[in-house]
Amino acid sequence: MNREVTLPLIVDHRGTLQVSAADVSKLLRTMGGRWLHLVESGDEQLDEDTVAALTIELAKLADRIDVACIAHSSGGRA
């Protein structure tokens, strides 16, 4: 799974971010955590390897959002 995803930052005319990066990152990490919890609790409908891979990818995506937003806030580019 080596595809790059480009995430546009949604900013207003003043350059202010319209979505809290912390909220989006938290949502992505929470989704992965809940999937892992379901696997650990014995949910037979979820494949453990698939859930692990998806959770890792969601965490990477959350990290990329954090970096991009930090760069935006500091006036740089990630």
PDB file of N, CA, C and O in Angstrom:
ATOM      1  N   MET A   1       0.841  -1.171   0.000  1.00  0.00           N
ATOM      2  CA  MET A   1       0.000   0.000   0.000  1.00  0.00           C
ATOM      3  C   MET A   1       0.891   1.240   0.000  1.00  0.00           C
ATOM      4  O   MET A   1       1.061   1.876   1.040  1.00  0.00           O
ATOM      5  N   ASN A   2       1.453   1.585  -1.139  1.00  0.00           N
ATOM      6  CA  ASN A   2       2.368   2.709  -1.223  1.00  0.00           C
ATOM      7  C   ASN A   2       1.810   3.874  -2.020  1.00  0.00           C
ATOM      8  O   ASN A   2       2.579   4.662  -2.570  1.00  0.00           O
ATOM      9  N   ARG A   3       0.526   4.000  -2.094  1.00  0.00           N
ATOM     10  CA  ARG A   3      -0.070   5.110  -2.823  1.00  0.00           C
ATOM     11  C   ARG A   3      -0.027   6.361  -1.969  1.00  0.00           C
ATOM     12  O   ARG A   3      -0.290   6.318  -0.767  1.00  0.00           O
ATOM     13  N   GLU A   4       0.308   7.474  -2.601  1.00  0.00           N
ATOM     14  CA  GLU A   4       0.313   8.752  -1.911  1.00  0.00           C
ATOM     15  C   GLU A   4      -1.058   9.394  -2.063  1.00  0.00           C
ATOM     16  O   GLU A   4      -1.668   9.333  -3.130  1.00  0.00           O
ATOM     17  N   VAL A   5      -1.527   9.998  -1.010  1.00  0.00           N
ATOM     18  CA  VAL A   5      -2.794  10.713  -1.039  1.00  0.00           C
ATOM     19  C   VAL A   5      -2.487  12.186  -0.799  1.00  0.00           C
ATOM     20  O   VAL A   5      -1.830  12.537   0.182  1.00  0.00           O
ATOM     21  N   THR A   6      -2.959  13.040  -1.687  1.00  0.00           N
ATOM     22  CA  THR A   6      -2.785  14.476  -1.514  1.00  0.00           C
ATOM     23  C   THR A   6      -4.012  15.012  -0.798  1.00  0.00           C
ATOM     24  O   THR A   6      -5.145  14.815  -1.236  1.00  0.00           O
ATOM     25  N   LEU A   7      -3.765  15.687   0.301  1.00  0.00           N
ATOM     26  CA  LEU A   7      -4.857  16.240   1.090  1.00  0.00           C
ATOM     27  C   LEU A   7      -4.874  17.753   0.984  1.00  0.00           C
ATOM     28  O   LEU A   7      -3.955  18.418   1.464  1.00  0.00           O
ATOM     29  N   PRO A   8      -5.897  18.299   0.368  1.00  0.00           N
ATOM     30  CA  PRO A   8      -5.957  19.759   0.316  1.00  0.00           C
ATOM     31  C   PRO A   8      -6.337  20.305   1.689  1.00  0.00           C
ATOM     32  O   PRO A   8      -7.191  19.748   2.378  1.00  0.00           O
ATOM     33  N   LEU A   9      -5.696  21.391   2.072  1.00  0.00           N
ATOM     34  CA  LEU A   9      -6.088  22.068   3.304  1.00  0.00           C
ATOM     35  C   LEU A   9      -7.197  23.034   2.945  1.00  0.00           C
ATOM     36  O   LEU A   9      -7.092  23.767   1.962  1.00  0.00           O
ATOM     37  N   ILE A  10      -8.249  23.041   3.725  1.00  0.00           N
ATOM     38  CA  ILE A  10      -9.384  23.913   3.455  1.00  0.00           C
ATOM     39  C   ILE A  10      -9.183  25.184   4.275  1.00  0.00           C
ATOM     40  O   ILE A  10      -9.301  25.181   5.500  1.00  0.00           O
ATOM     41  N   VAL A  11      -8.877  26.267   3.569  1.00  0.00           N
ATOM     42  CA  VAL A  11      -8.622  27.542   4.225  1.00  0.00           C
ATOM     43  C   VAL A  11      -9.564  28.603   3.668  1.00  0.00           C
ATOM     44  O   VAL A  11     -10.036  28.499   2.537  1.00  0.00           O
ATOM     45  N   ASP A  12      -9.829  29.624   4.481  1.00  0.00           N
ATOM     46  CA  ASP A  12     -10.645  30.733   4.004  1.00  0.00           C
ATOM     47  C   ASP A  12      -9.750  31.768   3.328  1.00  0.00           C
ATOM     48  O   ASP A  12      -8.554  31.538   3.152  1.00  0.00           O
ATOM     49  N   HIS A  13     -10.322  32.897   2.952  1.00  0.00           N
ATOM     50  CA  HIS A  13      -9.570  33.917   2.214  1.00  0.00           C
ATOM     51  C   HIS A  13      -8.427  34.526   3.038  1.00  0.00           C
ATOM     52  O   HIS A  13      -7.538  35.161   2.471  1.00  0.00           O
ATOM     53  N   ARG A  14      -8.436  34.344   4.356  1.00  0.00           N
ATOM     54  CA  ARG A  14      -7.361  34.850   5.219  1.00  0.00           C
ATOM     55  C   ARG A  14      -6.301  33.781   5.491  1.00  0.00           C
ATOM     56  O   ARG A  14      -5.294  34.056   6.143  1.00  0.00           O
ATOM     57  N   GLY A  15      -6.525  32.569   4.993  1.00  0.00           N
ATOM     58  CA  GLY A  15      -5.574  31.487   5.221  1.00  0.00           C
ATOM     59  C   GLY A  15      -5.846  30.701   6.493  1.00  0.00           C
ATOM     60  O   GLY A  15      -5.025  29.879   6.899  1.00  0.00           O
ATOM     61  N   THR A  16      -6.989  30.942   7.127  1.00  0.00           N
ATOM     62  CA  THR A  16      -7.351  30.235   8.353  1.00  0.00           C
ATOM     63  C   THR A  16      -7.912  28.857   8.018  1.00  0.00           C
ATOM     64  O   THR A  16      -8.801  28.726   7.177  1.00  0.00           O
ATOM     65  N   LEU A  17      -7.390  27.845   8.677  1.00  0.00           N
ATOM     66  CA  LEU A  17      -7.889  26.484   8.450  1.00  0.00           C
ATOM     67  C   LEU A  17      -9.343  26.368   8.883  1.00  0.00           C
ATOM     68  O   LEU A  17      -9.725  26.902   9.924  1.00  0.00           O
ATOM     69  N   GLN A  18     -10.154  25.676   8.091  1.00  0.00           N
ATOM     70  CA  GLN A  18     -11.574  25.539   8.372  1.00  0.00           C
ATOM     71  C   GLN A  18     -11.921  24.257   9.113  1.00  0.00           C
ATOM     72  O   GLN A  18     -13.039  24.117   9.609  1.00  0.00           O
ATOM     73  N   VAL A  19     -11.005  23.342   9.196  1.00  0.00           N
ATOM     74  CA  VAL A  19     -11.225  22.092   9.920  1.00  0.00           C
ATOM     75  C   VAL A  19     -10.060  21.918  10.877  1.00  0.00           C
ATOM     76  O   VAL A  19      -8.901  22.075  10.493  1.00  0.00           O
ATOM     77  N   SER A  20     -10.367  21.600  12.101  1.00  0.00           N
ATOM     78  CA  SER A  20      -9.312  21.404  13.079  1.00  0.00           C
ATOM     79  C   SER A  20      -8.523  20.142  12.754  1.00  0.00           C
ATOM     80  O   SER A  20      -9.078  19.044  12.719  1.00  0.00           O
ATOM     81  N   ALA A  21      -7.239  20.305  12.519  1.00  0.00           N
ATOM     82  CA  ALA A  21      -6.391  19.152  12.229  1.00  0.00           C
ATOM     83  C   ALA A  21      -6.410  18.173  13.391  1.00  0.00           C
ATOM     84  O   ALA A  21      -6.388  16.958  13.193  1.00  0.00           O
ATOM     85  N   ALA A  22      -6.451  18.706  14.598  1.00  0.00           N
ATOM     86  CA  ALA A  22      -6.471  17.835  15.776  1.00  0.00           C
ATOM     87  C   ALA A  22      -7.721  16.959  15.783  1.00  0.00           C
ATOM     88  O   ALA A  22      -7.662  15.786  16.152  1.00  0.00           O
ATOM     89  N   ASP A  23      -8.851  17.533  15.373  1.00  0.00           N
ATOM     90  CA  ASP A  23     -10.098  16.753  15.336  1.00  0.00           C
ATOM     91  C   ASP A  23     -10.047  15.659  14.274  1.00  0.00           C
ATOM     92  O   ASP A  23     -10.466  14.529  14.523  1.00  0.00           O
ATOM     93  N   VAL A  24      -9.535  15.994  13.094  1.00  0.00           N
ATOM     94  CA  VAL A  24      -9.456  15.013  12.017  1.00  0.00           C
ATOM     95  C   VAL A  24      -8.476  13.906  12.385  1.00  0.00           C
ATOM     96  O   VAL A  24      -8.771  12.724  12.208  1.00  0.00           O
ATOM     97  N   SER A  25      -7.312  14.293  12.896  1.00  0.00           N
ATOM     98  CA  SER A  25      -6.311  13.298  13.300  1.00  0.00           C
ATOM     99  C   SER A  25      -6.860  12.375  14.383  1.00  0.00           C
ATOM    100  O   SER A  25      -6.675  11.159  14.337  1.00  0.00           O
ATOM    101  N   LYS A  26      -7.537  12.977  15.353  1.00  0.00           N
ATOM    102  CA  LYS A  26      -8.118  12.181  16.442  1.00  0.00           C
ATOM    103  C   LYS A  26      -9.170  11.211  15.896  1.00  0.00           C
ATOM    104  O   LYS A  26      -9.228  10.056  16.317  1.00  0.00           O
ATOM    105  N   LEU A  27      -9.994  11.677  14.966  1.00  0.00           N
ATOM    106  CA  LEU A  27     -11.010  10.810  14.367  1.00  0.00           C
ATOM    107  C   LEU A  27     -10.367   9.611  13.675  1.00  0.00           C
ATOM    108  O   LEU A  27     -10.797   8.475  13.873  1.00  0.00           O
ATOM    109  N   LEU A  28      -9.334   9.862  12.861  1.00  0.00           N
ATOM    110  CA  LEU A  28      -8.670   8.770  12.149  1.00  0.00           C
ATOM    111  C   LEU A  28      -8.051   7.760  13.109  1.00  0.00           C
ATOM    112  O   LEU A  28      -8.178   6.551  12.918  1.00  0.00           O
ATOM    113  N   ARG A  29      -7.382   8.266  14.140  1.00  0.00           N
ATOM    114  CA  ARG A  29      -6.740   7.367  15.109  1.00  0.00           C
ATOM    115  C   ARG A  29      -7.785   6.612  15.944  1.00  0.00           C
ATOM    116  O   ARG A  29      -7.585   5.448  16.294  1.00  0.00           O
ATOM    117  N   THR A  30      -8.887   7.277  16.256  1.00  0.00           N
ATOM    118  CA  THR A  30      -9.954   6.641  17.029  1.00  0.00           C
ATOM    119  C   THR A  30     -10.607   5.514  16.234  1.00  0.00           C
ATOM    120  O   THR A  30     -10.909   4.453  16.781  1.00  0.00           O
ATOM    121  N   MET A  31     -10.820   5.749  14.951  1.00  0.00           N
ATOM    122  CA  MET A  31     -11.402   4.693  14.112  1.00  0.00           C
ATOM    123  C   MET A  31     -10.533   3.441  14.144  1.00  0.00           C
ATOM    124  O   MET A  31     -11.032   2.336  14.356  1.00  0.00           O
ATOM    125  N   GLY A  32      -9.237   3.619  13.935  1.00  0.00           N
ATOM    126  CA  GLY A  32      -8.326   2.482  13.963  1.00  0.00           C
ATOM    127  C   GLY A  32      -8.326   1.788  15.313  1.00  0.00           C
ATOM    128  O   GLY A  32      -8.330   0.559  15.389  1.00  0.00           O
ATOM    129  N   GLY A  33      -8.320   2.574  16.372  1.00  0.00           N
ATOM    130  CA  GLY A  33      -8.335   2.011  17.721  1.00  0.00           C
ATOM    131  C   GLY A  33      -9.589   1.206  18.001  1.00  0.00           C
ATOM    132  O   GLY A  33      -9.531   0.155  18.640  1.00  0.00           O
ATOM    133  N   ARG A  34     -10.713   1.694  17.526  1.00  0.00           N
ATOM    134  CA  ARG A  34     -11.979   0.965  17.740  1.00  0.00           C
ATOM    135  C   ARG A  34     -12.010  -0.332  16.948  1.00  0.00           C
ATOM    136  O   ARG A  34     -12.508  -1.350  17.428  1.00  0.00           O
ATOM    137  N   TRP A  35     -11.474  -0.291  15.732  1.00  0.00           N
ATOM    138  CA  TRP A  35     -11.399  -1.529  14.940  1.00  0.00           C
ATOM    139  C   TRP A  35     -10.535  -2.549  15.656  1.00  0.00           C
ATOM    140  O   TRP A  35     -10.897  -3.722  15.751  1.00  0.00           O
ATOM    141  N   LEU A  36      -9.383  -2.097  16.164  1.00  0.00           N
ATOM    142  CA  LEU A  36      -8.498  -3.024  16.885  1.00  0.00           C
ATOM    143  C   LEU A  36      -9.192  -3.600  18.110  1.00  0.00           C
ATOM    144  O   LEU A  36      -9.051  -4.786  18.409  1.00  0.00           O
ATOM    145  N   HIS A  37      -9.939  -2.763  18.815  1.00  0.00           N
ATOM    146  CA  HIS A  37     -10.672  -3.236  19.990  1.00  0.00           C
ATOM    147  C   HIS A  37     -11.684  -4.314  19.606  1.00  0.00           C
ATOM    148  O   HIS A  37     -11.843  -5.306  20.317  1.00  0.00           O
ATOM    149  N   LEU A  38     -12.369  -4.114  18.476  1.00  0.00           N
ATOM    150  CA  LEU A  38     -13.333  -5.115  18.016  1.00  0.00           C
ATOM    151  C   LEU A  38     -12.642  -6.440  17.709  1.00  0.00           C
ATOM    152  O   LEU A  38     -13.161  -7.506  18.040  1.00  0.00           O
ATOM    153  N   VAL A  39     -11.477  -6.372  17.078  1.00  0.00           N
ATOM    154  CA  VAL A  39     -10.724  -7.598  16.770  1.00  0.00           C
ATOM    155  C   VAL A  39     -10.308  -8.286  18.067  1.00  0.00           C
ATOM    156  O   VAL A  39     -10.449  -9.500  18.211  1.00  0.00           O
ATOM    157  N   GLU A  40      -9.791  -7.493  19.009  1.00  0.00           N
ATOM    158  CA  GLU A  40      -9.329  -8.058  20.276  1.00  0.00           C
ATOM    159  C   GLU A  40     -10.473  -8.671  21.082  1.00  0.00           C
ATOM    160  O   GLU A  40     -10.267  -9.612  21.848  1.00  0.00           O
ATOM    161  N   SER A  41     -11.685  -8.130  20.902  1.00  0.00           N
ATOM    162  CA  SER A  41     -12.826  -8.662  21.647  1.00  0.00           C
ATOM    163  C   SER A  41     -13.469  -9.863  20.952  1.00  0.00           C
ATOM    164  O   SER A  41     -14.472 -10.402  21.420  1.00  0.00           O
ATOM    165  N   GLY A  42     -12.869 -10.277  19.817  1.00  0.00           N
ATOM    166  CA  GLY A  42     -13.327 -11.507  19.175  1.00  0.00           C
ATOM    167  C   GLY A  42     -14.346 -11.333  18.084  1.00  0.00           C
ATOM    168  O   GLY A  42     -15.024 -12.299  17.735  1.00  0.00           O
ATOM    169  N   ASP A  43     -14.491 -10.147  17.524  1.00  0.00           N
ATOM    170  CA  ASP A  43     -15.423  -9.957  16.422  1.00  0.00           C
ATOM    171  C   ASP A  43     -14.931 -10.770  15.233  1.00  0.00           C
ATOM    172  O   ASP A  43     -13.892 -10.464  14.649  1.00  0.00           O
ATOM    173  N   GLU A  44     -15.678 -11.799  14.880  1.00  0.00           N
ATOM    174  CA  GLU A  44     -15.245 -12.730  13.832  1.00  0.00           C
ATOM    175  C   GLU A  44     -15.411 -12.173  12.426  1.00  0.00           C
ATOM    176  O   GLU A  44     -14.907 -12.760  11.468  1.00  0.00           O
ATOM    177  N   GLN A  45     -16.104 -11.057  12.285  1.00  0.00           N
ATOM    178  CA  GLN A  45     -16.322 -10.499  10.956  1.00  0.00           C
ATOM    179  C   GLN A  45     -15.135  -9.669  10.474  1.00  0.00           C
ATOM    180  O   GLN A  45     -15.081  -9.292   9.304  1.00  0.00           O
ATOM    181  N   LEU A  46     -14.206  -9.387  11.342  1.00  0.00           N
ATOM    182  CA  LEU A  46     -13.065  -8.552  10.972  1.00  0.00           C
ATOM    183  C   LEU A  46     -11.795  -9.380  10.892  1.00  0.00           C
ATOM    184  O   LEU A  46     -11.489 -10.160  11.793  1.00  0.00           O
ATOM    185  N   ASP A  47     -11.058  -9.201   9.804  1.00  0.00           N
ATOM    186  CA  ASP A  47      -9.796  -9.885   9.618  1.00  0.00           C
ATOM    187  C   ASP A  47      -8.705  -9.107  10.348  1.00  0.00           C
ATOM    188  O   ASP A  47      -8.509  -7.918  10.096  1.00  0.00           O
ATOM    189  N   GLU A  48      -8.002  -9.775  11.243  1.00  0.00           N
ATOM    190  CA  GLU A  48      -7.005  -9.124  12.092  1.00  0.00           C
ATOM    191  C   GLU A  48      -5.906  -8.440  11.281  1.00  0.00           C
ATOM    192  O   GLU A  48      -5.532  -7.309  11.589  1.00  0.00           O
ATOM    193  N   ASP A  49      -5.391  -9.098  10.264  1.00  0.00           N
ATOM    194  CA  ASP A  49      -4.313  -8.517   9.455  1.00  0.00           C
ATOM    195  C   ASP A  49      -4.790  -7.282   8.688  1.00  0.00           C
ATOM    196  O   ASP A  49      -4.068  -6.291   8.581  1.00  0.00           O
ATOM    197  N   THR A  50      -6.000  -7.352   8.161  1.00  0.00           N
ATOM    198  CA  THR A  50      -6.559  -6.212   7.422  1.00  0.00           C
ATOM    199  C   THR A  50      -6.776  -5.032   8.351  1.00  0.00           C
ATOM    200  O   THR A  50      -6.436  -3.898   8.014  1.00  0.00           O
ATOM    201  N   VAL A  51      -7.339  -5.295   9.518  1.00  0.00           N
ATOM    202  CA  VAL A  51      -7.572  -4.224  10.488  1.00  0.00           C
ATOM    203  C   VAL A  51      -6.251  -3.588  10.919  1.00  0.00           C
ATOM    204  O   VAL A  51      -6.157  -2.367  11.041  1.00  0.00           O
ATOM    205  N   ALA A  52      -5.241  -4.411  11.149  1.00  0.00           N
ATOM    206  CA  ALA A  52      -3.929  -3.884  11.542  1.00  0.00           C
ATOM    207  C   ALA A  52      -3.358  -2.995  10.440  1.00  0.00           C
ATOM    208  O   ALA A  52      -2.854  -1.908  10.720  1.00  0.00           O
ATOM    209  N   ALA A  53      -3.432  -3.448   9.198  1.00  0.00           N
ATOM    210  CA  ALA A  53      -2.905  -2.665   8.075  1.00  0.00           C
ATOM    211  C   ALA A  53      -3.660  -1.349   7.909  1.00  0.00           C
ATOM    212  O   ALA A  53      -3.053  -0.299   7.698  1.00  0.00           O
ATOM    213  N   LEU A  54      -4.981  -1.412   8.005  1.00  0.00           N
ATOM    214  CA  LEU A  54      -5.778  -0.190   7.879  1.00  0.00           C
ATOM    215  C   LEU A  54      -5.510   0.780   9.019  1.00  0.00           C
ATOM    216  O   LEU A  54      -5.446   1.990   8.803  1.00  0.00           O
ATOM    217  N   THR A  55      -5.355   0.261  10.220  1.00  0.00           N
ATOM    218  CA  THR A  55      -5.073   1.105  11.377  1.00  0.00           C
ATOM    219  C   THR A  55      -3.737   1.824  11.211  1.00  0.00           C
ATOM    220  O   THR A  55      -3.617   3.005  11.540  1.00  0.00           O
ATOM    221  N   ILE A  56      -2.746   1.117  10.707  1.00  0.00           N
ATOM    222  CA  ILE A  56      -1.438   1.725  10.456  1.00  0.00           C
ATOM    223  C   ILE A  56      -1.563   2.825   9.406  1.00  0.00           C
ATOM    224  O   ILE A  56      -0.998   3.907   9.569  1.00  0.00           O
ATOM    225  N   GLU A  57      -2.291   2.558   8.340  1.00  0.00           N
ATOM    226  CA  GLU A  57      -2.452   3.557   7.275  1.00  0.00           C
ATOM    227  C   GLU A  57      -3.223   4.774   7.774  1.00  0.00           C
ATOM    228  O   GLU A  57      -2.898   5.901   7.400  1.00  0.00           O
ATOM    229  N   LEU A  58      -4.235   4.569   8.607  1.00  0.00           N
ATOM    230  CA  LEU A  58      -4.968   5.706   9.168  1.00  0.00           C
ATOM    231  C   LEU A  58      -4.063   6.557  10.055  1.00  0.00           C
ATOM    232  O   LEU A  58      -4.142   7.786  10.030  1.00  0.00           O
ATOM    233  N   ALA A  59      -3.215   5.915  10.826  1.00  0.00           N
ATOM    234  CA  ALA A  59      -2.273   6.654  11.682  1.00  0.00           C
ATOM    235  C   ALA A  59      -1.275   7.442  10.840  1.00  0.00           C
ATOM    236  O   ALA A  59      -0.947   8.581  11.171  1.00  0.00           O
ATOM    237  N   LYS A  60      -0.792   6.845   9.757  1.00  0.00           N
ATOM    238  CA  LYS A  60       0.121   7.556   8.856  1.00  0.00           C
ATOM    239  C   LYS A  60      -0.561   8.772   8.236  1.00  0.00           C
ATOM    240  O   LYS A  60       0.032   9.845   8.132  1.00  0.00           O
ATOM    241  N   LEU A  61      -1.811   8.589   7.827  1.00  0.00           N
ATOM    242  CA  LEU A  61      -2.574   9.691   7.246  1.00  0.00           C
ATOM    243  C   LEU A  61      -2.767  10.799   8.276  1.00  0.00           C
ATOM    244  O   LEU A  61      -2.623  11.979   7.954  1.00  0.00           O
ATOM    245  N   ALA A  62      -3.088  10.428   9.501  1.00  0.00           N
ATOM    246  CA  ALA A  62      -3.241  11.413  10.572  1.00  0.00           C
ATOM    247  C   ALA A  62      -1.937  12.168  10.799  1.00  0.00           C
ATOM    248  O   ALA A  62      -1.944  13.384  10.995  1.00  0.00           O
ATOM    249  N   ASP A  63      -0.826  11.453  10.773  1.00  0.00           N
ATOM    250  CA  ASP A  63       0.482  12.098  10.924  1.00  0.00           C
ATOM    251  C   ASP A  63       0.739  13.096   9.798  1.00  0.00           C
ATOM    252  O   ASP A  63       1.232  14.198  10.040  1.00  0.00           O
ATOM    253  N   ARG A  64       0.407  12.710   8.576  1.00  0.00           N
ATOM    254  CA  ARG A  64       0.610  13.603   7.429  1.00  0.00           C
ATOM    255  C   ARG A  64      -0.253  14.851   7.542  1.00  0.00           C
ATOM    256  O   ARG A  64       0.191  15.948   7.201  1.00  0.00           O
ATOM    257  N   ILE A  65      -1.480  14.692   8.015  1.00  0.00           N
ATOM    258  CA  ILE A  65      -2.355  15.855   8.218  1.00  0.00           C
ATOM    259  C   ILE A  65      -1.745  16.774   9.257  1.00  0.00           C
ATOM    260  O   ILE A  65      -1.707  17.991   9.073  1.00  0.00           O
ATOM    261  N   ASP A  66      -1.266  16.192  10.354  1.00  0.00           N
ATOM    262  CA  ASP A  66      -0.641  17.002  11.400  1.00  0.00           C
ATOM    263  C   ASP A  66       0.545  17.787  10.857  1.00  0.00           C
ATOM    264  O   ASP A  66       0.670  18.985  11.111  1.00  0.00           O
ATOM    265  N   VAL A  67       1.409  17.120  10.114  1.00  0.00           N
ATOM    266  CA  VAL A  67       2.599  17.777   9.566  1.00  0.00           C
ATOM    267  C   VAL A  67       2.203  18.902   8.595  1.00  0.00           C
ATOM    268  O   VAL A  67       2.759  19.999   8.650  1.00  0.00           O
ATOM    269  N   ALA A  68       1.248  18.624   7.715  1.00  0.00           N
ATOM    270  CA  ALA A  68       0.815  19.630   6.751  1.00  0.00           C
ATOM    271  C   ALA A  68       0.213  20.842   7.444  1.00  0.00           C
ATOM    272  O   ALA A  68       0.445  21.976   7.025  1.00  0.00           O
ATOM    273  N   CYS A  69      -0.545  20.615   8.483  1.00  0.00           N
ATOM    274  CA  CYS A  69      -1.175  21.730   9.189  1.00  0.00           C
ATOM    275  C   CYS A  69      -0.162  22.517  10.015  1.00  0.00           C
ATOM    276  O   CYS A  69      -0.264  23.738  10.127  1.00  0.00           O
ATOM    277  N   ILE A  70       0.802  21.828  10.584  1.00  0.00           N
ATOM    278  CA  ILE A  70       1.873  22.523  11.316  1.00  0.00           C
ATOM    279  C   ILE A  70       2.667  23.392  10.338  1.00  0.00           C
ATOM    280  O   ILE A  70       2.982  24.543  10.640  1.00  0.00           O
ATOM    281  N   ALA A  71       2.984  22.843   9.179  1.00  0.00           N
ATOM    282  CA  ALA A  71       3.710  23.611   8.174  1.00  0.00           C
ATOM    283  C   ALA A  71       2.898  24.815   7.728  1.00  0.00           C
ATOM    284  O   ALA A  71       3.442  25.908   7.572  1.00  0.00           O
ATOM    285  N   HIS A  72       1.600  24.622   7.520  1.00  0.00           N
ATOM    286  CA  HIS A  72       0.730  25.729   7.113  1.00  0.00           C
ATOM    287  C   HIS A  72       0.705  26.811   8.180  1.00  0.00           C
ATOM    288  O   HIS A  72       0.806  27.998   7.870  1.00  0.00           O
ATOM    289  N   SER A  73       0.574  26.408   9.424  1.00  0.00           N
ATOM    290  CA  SER A  73       0.488  27.368  10.528  1.00  0.00           C
ATOM    291  C   SER A  73       1.787  28.143  10.720  1.00  0.00           C
ATOM    292  O   SER A  73       1.777  29.297  11.148  1.00  0.00           O
ATOM    293  N   SER A  74       2.906  27.493  10.397  1.00  0.00           N
ATOM    294  CA  SER A  74       4.193  28.161  10.575  1.00  0.00           C
ATOM    295  C   SER A  74       4.632  28.905   9.316  1.00  0.00           C
ATOM    296  O   SER A  74       5.704  29.511   9.287  1.00  0.00           O
ATOM    297  N   GLY A  75       3.800  28.855   8.280  1.00  0.00           N
ATOM    298  CA  GLY A  75       4.102  29.583   7.051  1.00  0.00           C
ATOM    299  C   GLY A  75       4.958  28.818   6.066  1.00  0.00           C
ATOM    300  O   GLY A  75       5.328  29.352   5.021  1.00  0.00           O
ATOM    301  N   GLY A  76       5.281  27.567   6.387  1.00  0.00           N
ATOM    302  CA  GLY A  76       6.110  26.746   5.485  1.00  0.00           C
ATOM    303  C   GLY A  76       5.270  25.767   4.734  1.00  0.00           C
ATOM    304  O   GLY A  76       4.040  25.809   4.779  1.00  0.00           O
ATOM    305  N   ARG A  77       5.943  24.881   4.038  1.00  0.00           N
ATOM    306  CA  ARG A  77       5.249  23.809   3.322  1.00  0.00           C
ATOM    307  C   ARG A  77       5.842  22.493   3.750  1.00  0.00           C
ATOM    308  O   ARG A  77       7.051  22.380   3.956  1.00  0.00           O
ATOM    309  N   ALA A  78       4.992  21.503   3.882  1.00  0.00           N
ATOM    310  CA  ALA A  78       5.459  20.159   4.269  1.00  0.00           C
ATOM    311  C   ALA A  78       5.943  19.418   3.061  1.00  0.00           C
ATOM    312  O   ALA A  78       6.377  18.271   3.173  1.00  0.00           O
TER     313      ALA A  78
END
